[in-house]
Amino acid sequence: MPDTRPRLRIVHVSDIHFWRYAWNPLRLLGKRAVGMASLLRGRAARFRLERIEDVVDRVLSLEPDHILITGDLTTTALPAEFRAARKALGPWLRDRGRVTVLPGNHDRYTVGAHRNRRFEEYFGEFMPKPTFPWLRHLDGRTAILGLDPTRAAVSARGLLPAHQFAKARELVQGMEPAKRRLIVACHYPLHAPEAHRRELSGKRMINAGEVSAWLAGVGPHVYCCGHVHAAWSFRPEAIPGQLCLNAGAPLLRDHSGHRPPGFLEITLEGERITVDHHAWRSGGWIVAKL
């Protein structure tokens, strides 16, 4: 019998990195001073904010059923960066039921931003619950499990708290396997393709091994992440049932030619998953199967 279940199309975006300079000395205390120094040394030139309108229009032209953003909307979690993100992404955000947004480590960049829940102030309405973890059902079978290992730390390494980890296991265990099509959304990759393993190793989630071991036992699922600015689709040996998808960074200036900026279009149809990378090259969009 042919599978007659409806098709679901999801656009996965990550690591947009809106940035603003901060000249107020009170904004330059602690870790943000490091972030500002990085922007002044050239990081600002690596993210082409002038291209955001084109990215927004491209996504809208696809008419996706859902848009999933897996963090790092900002660079140093300044209110001005969040406001810029909210304004520029406004056309995506008109129907909050069709958009899911999670924080990345840059959205929790400072102790103050984390303590004051600045990400939630601007984008909390695009989560089904104000605290993690949570399940967001997209249809009768498909659900997004949202995880948040981000923290205001000196390093870029995250940590999934024990209470959140335990609750995530409960949520997945409560799903009926025969009707389950699970998407795990988390800013941090657990594993990376060989070309990016060295980069990930220095900023990997501290308890990635434990989370990986758990997911290895939950069965087939899609894992949507960001953090490493490179698009990929691969199946980690340690998690045989996982299709790991990284959307890359849509505004990245790609000098190497190996990290074209863009986003992913994920099509779920029955048991079949198709992944297309929409990438910007030489002044135009190209689409490649991953």
Secondary structure, DSSP 8 states (H G I E B T S, - for coil): -------EEEEEE----B------GGGGSTHHHHHHHHIIIIIHHHB-GGGHHHHHHHHHHT--SEEEEES--BSS--HHHHHHHHHHTGGGSSSGGGEEEE--GGGG-SHHHHHTTHHHHHHGGGSSSSSSSEEEESSSSEEEEE-------SSS-----HHHHHHHHHHHHTS-GGG-EEEEE-SS-S---GGGHHHHHTT--TTHHHHHHHHTTS-SEEEEE-SSSSEEEE--TT-TTEEEEEE--TTB--SSSSS--EEEEEEEETTEEEEEEEEEETTEEEEEE-
